[in-house]
Structures are given as C-alpha cells and as structure tokens.
Amino acid sequence: MEKHCLILILLVFLFVGFTSVNTKASLTIATFADPSRNSNNPLFTVDFTQMKFTGGWDDDKTGLTLEIPYSGYTFEDAWFEMTEVEITDTDVIWGQKFGQASSGVIKFYEDNTSTDPLVIIDFDSGLILRQSFSADEIFVAENVTITGSKIPGTLLQEQFTFGFANRAKLPGHTDWNDGFTATAAFTSSAVPAPEPATICLLGLGALSLLRRKRSA
C-alpha cells in the first residue's frame, strides 16, 4: 500500500510540474512589419479563379526586417519564399469570398543567402479570410511547425498569421471575388518545450520527495 502511495505521489508531482511548464504564455517567435506598403509591390497573390495562393519577398528587394525575439536576432533586408499553395475550397459570406488552403512551406533567409534558412514554417492547411478583426484580410495557418537555424530548442502550440493590407484587384479582373494581391505583415508565436534540464530537475525533486516520505 505504501509503495502505491509513493508511486502516486511521484506521478502527481511530475504531472503538476509538466503542466506548469506547458501552460506558459506563448512567446513571439518571429515577426516583420509590412516591407512594401504599396499595392504596386505586393507580397501575395490570392487567385480564386486559378485556386492558387502564392507569395514571397525576393532577395533583390529591400525593407523586410525580420525580428526573431525568441532567440534575440534581427535581420535587415531579409527575404522569404513560399511554396505555391492550392486553394482547396471557397465559399461566400456576406458577399465576400474566403478560401480553404492546403499545406505549404515558408522559408526566411538572410540577405544575399539562399541556404540555411533562418526560420522555416510548415503548415498542413490554412484559411484565407476577406475580413478579420485585426486586418482587412488575413491568412491563418493550422497545424504549424516552426524550425530553422535561429530557432533553438523545440516549440509547442506554434501559430502564425499574415495580415494583408493594400489590397488590389487581380490584373485584368474587375470582381474582388476573383482574388486580390496584397502587401502583408507577419507574426508567429509558440510555447517553448521543457528543456531536458528542467525535466531532470522535476525528476530529482520527485525522488527527493519520495526519500523524505520513506524516512519519515
């Protein structure tokens, strides 16, 4: 009976410890302000006629300052590329079209480099909204994984969004529901996973508690 009680104490101690670690507030991982602010120089194209979502900021362009608060880095004139994303389904609410998007990968690089990405974002799906509380249009990703050469450790509960601005109709189109081009700002967040040292400390604390219990 005493052995079972000791095991129960150990499990409760570890559960409480890991729960407290994993409920920490999300941290901003990487972010950038709109580098263009000009509809003639967009970052993204949402094409509902071709069911495609494309975007990026080429290395020969300037003005994108990538901040990575999580690891304390800032990169001037960074650039990024995104794989072409399929728009899998669309619907119209209050006269405005929105779309479901498939998986994609976004890679951020330091100026004048095309290897060893600073930040890599993989997502399984996403939602392109015509309106949101924070921006006129927005892309919200789901099932996100954030890695990269400037992202140490393991992250949990990863999220990111692109807030679109300076929207313009697609060239040659007169209907907004055909799609649009847009500039954008970007932000991402996550919760750092427990470090191995933290796990060891939790285990040592639990063992210490057991020893005290046995010697009492």
Helices and strands as residue ranges (DSSP letters): H 2-22, E 27-32, E 44-47, E 52-57, E 66-68, E 73-75, E 79-82, E 85-93, E 96-101, E 104-109, E 119-129, E 137-147, E 155-169, G 176-178, E 179-192, H 196-215
